[in-house]
Amino acid sequence: MRIRYVLLPLAALAVACGGDAGKGTPSQAPAPPAAAAPAGGTTAAASVATPPGGRTVSDEQARAVMDMLVTETGPVKKVWFTIMPGDAESAALKERFETIFEQAGWEASTSTVTGMMLKPGIMILIAEEEAPPYVDTAVKAMGVSGMEVKSASGYRPYYEEMKQKNPSWPGIGLAAGQDYTIVIGPREKPAS
């Protein structure tokens, strides 16, 4: 089984999630809920405090993401995020995106992985080769965010195959009914 990667138009940097095989199987627990989106039907996402030197999504980029998200007319509008605990910069970026999705009428969930380190950057892991239309909408929306984003389809069978080969292989598990997750790893390390 091979995992297929798709580079989004704005992506120039290959990023992925990875782990330390010696750390064991990752566990996922819900992260604390993000602050509620402001009332009043604003078109730009609410500002989220970004740590100094952190990645940001401008109001213009947020509007572009939201404009793409509101085009989804299907019955399912869900987004899942995956982050590591203790990374304030990634958490702030996740909260910014979560607010944008929620303001566009999407339901958001967050999982926190432990027992592994996420590689820097943003990676969208899509459960199956053929994703439901709402997943394509989310992937396209992330592609207009101004962030470098990579996606991979066929992740669920890949994950299952890797776990069969090595039960302690660290990977990001997808729950039943979860079609994808947006993995927000730490910020790229600055060039030396």
C-alpha positions as CSV (number, residue, x, y, z in Angstrom):
1,M,0.0,0.0,0.0
2,R,1.4,3.4,-0.9
3,I,0.4,6.8,0.3
4,R,-0.2,9.3,-2.5
5,Y,1.0,12.9,-1.9
6,V,-0.5,15.9,-3.5
7,L,1.3,19.3,-3.4
8,L,-1.1,22.2,-3.1
9,P,-0.5,25.1,-5.5
10,L,1.0,27.4,-2.8
11,A,3.1,24.7,-1.3
12,A,6.8,24.7,-2.0
13,L,8.0,22.8,1.0
14,A,7.4,19.1,1.7
15,V,6.2,18.6,5.3
16,A,4.9,15.6,7.0
17,C,4.1,14.2,10.4
18,G,6.7,11.9,11.8
19,G,7.5,10.3,15.0
20,D,10.1,8.6,17.2
21,A,9.6,4.9,16.9
22,G,11.0,4.4,20.4
23,K,8.2,6.5,21.9
24,G,5.4,4.0,21.3
25,T,2.0,4.4,19.9
26,P,0.6,7.9,19.9
27,S,-2.6,8.7,21.8
28,Q,-5.1,11.3,20.9
29,A,-7.1,13.4,23.3
30,P,-9.4,16.3,22.7
31,A,-7.7,19.6,23.1
32,P,-9.4,22.3,25.0
33,P,-12.1,24.1,23.0
34,A,-11.1,27.3,21.2
35,A,-12.6,30.6,22.0
36,A,-16.0,31.1,20.3
37,A,-16.2,33.0,17.1
38,P,-17.4,36.6,17.5
39,A,-21.1,37.3,16.9
40,G,-22.2,39.6,14.2
41,G,-21.5,37.7,11.0
42,T,-18.0,39.1,10.3
43,T,-16.3,38.0,7.1
44,A,-12.8,37.9,8.5
45,A,-11.8,35.5,11.3
46,A,-11.3,36.8,14.8
47,S,-7.7,37.7,15.7
48,V,-5.9,35.1,17.7
49,A,-2.7,36.1,19.6
50,T,0.3,34.8,17.7
51,P,3.5,34.3,19.6
52,P,6.4,36.5,18.3
53,G,7.9,35.0,15.2
54,G,4.8,32.8,14.7
55,R,3.0,31.9,11.5
56,T,0.1,34.2,10.7
57,V,-2.9,34.3,8.5
58,S,-3.8,37.8,7.5
59,D,-7.4,39.1,7.4
60,E,-7.2,39.0,3.6
61,Q,-6.0,35.4,3.6
62,A,-8.7,34.5,6.1
63,R,-11.3,36.0,3.9
64,A,-10.0,33.9,0.9
65,V,-10.2,30.7,3.0
66,M,-13.7,31.6,4.2
67,D,-14.8,32.4,0.7
68,M,-13.7,29.0,-0.4
69,L,-15.3,27.2,2.6
70,V,-18.7,28.8,2.2
71,T,-19.0,27.3,-1.3
72,E,-19.5,23.9,0.3
73,T,-23.2,23.0,-0.1
74,G,-23.0,19.4,1.0
75,P,-24.6,18.0,4.2
76,V,-21.2,17.5,5.9
77,K,-18.9,20.4,6.8
78,K,-16.4,19.1,9.3
79,V,-12.8,19.8,10.0
80,W,-10.4,18.0,12.2
81,F,-7.1,19.4,13.5
82,T,-4.2,17.6,15.0
83,I,-1.5,19.4,17.1
84,M,1.1,18.5,19.8
85,P,0.7,19.7,23.3
86,G,2.9,22.5,24.6
87,D,3.5,24.2,21.2
88,A,1.9,27.7,21.7
89,E,2.7,28.8,18.1
90,S,1.0,25.8,16.5
91,A,-1.9,26.1,18.9
92,A,-2.4,29.8,18.0
93,L,-2.3,28.9,14.2
94,K,-4.7,26.1,14.8
95,E,-7.1,28.4,16.7
96,R,-6.9,30.9,13.8
97,F,-7.9,28.3,11.2
98,E,-10.5,26.8,13.5
99,T,-12.1,30.2,13.9
100,I,-12.2,30.7,10.2
101,F,-13.8,27.3,9.6
102,E,-16.3,27.8,12.3
103,Q,-17.3,31.3,11.0
104,A,-17.9,29.6,7.6
105,G,-20.3,27.3,9.3
106,W,-18.1,24.2,9.7
107,E,-17.9,22.0,12.8
108,A,-14.3,21.8,14.2
109,S,-12.6,19.2,16.4
110,T,-9.1,19.0,17.7
111,S,-6.9,16.1,18.8
112,T,-3.6,16.3,20.5
113,V,-1.0,13.6,19.8
114,T,1.4,12.4,22.4
115,G,4.2,9.9,22.1
116,M,5.6,11.4,18.9
117,M,6.9,14.6,17.5
118,L,5.3,16.3,14.5
119,K,7.5,17.5,11.8
120,P,7.4,21.2,11.0
121,G,4.7,22.5,8.7
122,I,1.1,21.7,7.8
123,M,0.0,18.4,6.4
124,I,-3.5,17.3,5.5
125,L,-3.9,13.5,5.9
126,I,-6.9,12.3,3.9
127,A,-8.3,8.9,5.0
128,E,-9.1,7.4,1.5
129,E,-7.9,7.8,-2.0
130,E,-11.2,9.3,-3.1
131,A,-12.3,11.9,-0.6
132,P,-15.8,13.2,-0.1
133,P,-16.4,16.6,-1.8
134,Y,-16.3,18.6,1.5
135,V,-12.7,17.3,2.1
136,D,-11.7,18.7,-1.3
137,T,-13.2,22.0,-0.3
138,A,-11.2,22.1,2.9
139,V,-8.0,21.2,1.1
140,K,-8.6,23.9,-1.5
141,A,-9.4,26.4,1.2
142,M,-6.1,25.6,3.0
143,G,-4.4,26.1,-0.3
144,V,-5.4,29.7,-0.5
145,S,-4.4,30.4,3.1
146,G,-0.9,31.7,2.2
147,M,0.6,28.8,4.2
148,E,2.7,26.0,2.7
149,V,0.5,23.0,2.8
150,K,0.9,19.4,1.7
151,S,-1.7,16.7,1.5
152,A,-1.7,12.9,1.3
153,S,-4.6,10.7,0.4
154,G,-5.0,7.0,1.2
155,Y,-3.7,7.6,4.7
156,R,-6.1,5.2,6.6
157,P,-5.0,2.0,4.7
158,Y,-1.4,3.2,5.0
159,Y,-1.7,3.7,8.8
160,E,-3.3,0.3,9.2
161,E,-0.6,-1.4,7.1
162,M,2.1,0.2,9.1
163,K,0.5,-0.8,12.4
164,Q,0.2,-4.4,11.2
165,K,3.9,-4.4,10.4
166,N,4.9,-2.7,13.6
167,P,2.3,-2.2,16.4
168,S,4.5,0.4,18.0
169,W,4.8,2.5,14.8
170,P,3.9,6.1,15.7
171,G,1.3,7.5,13.4
172,I,-1.8,9.7,13.6
173,G,-4.9,7.5,14.0
174,L,-8.1,8.7,12.3
175,A,-11.4,7.9,14.2
176,A,-14.2,6.0,12.5
177,G,-16.1,8.5,10.3
178,Q,-13.1,10.9,10.3
179,D,-12.3,11.6,6.6
180,Y,-9.2,13.7,7.2
181,T,-7.1,15.8,9.6
182,I,-5.2,19.0,9.2
183,V,-1.9,18.4,11.1
184,I,-0.3,21.6,12.3
185,G,3.3,20.9,13.2
186,P,5.7,23.3,14.7
187,R,7.0,26.3,12.7
188,E,9.9,25.7,10.3
189,K,13.2,26.2,11.9
190,P,14.9,29.3,10.7
191,A,17.9,28.7,8.3
192,S,21.2,29.0,10.1
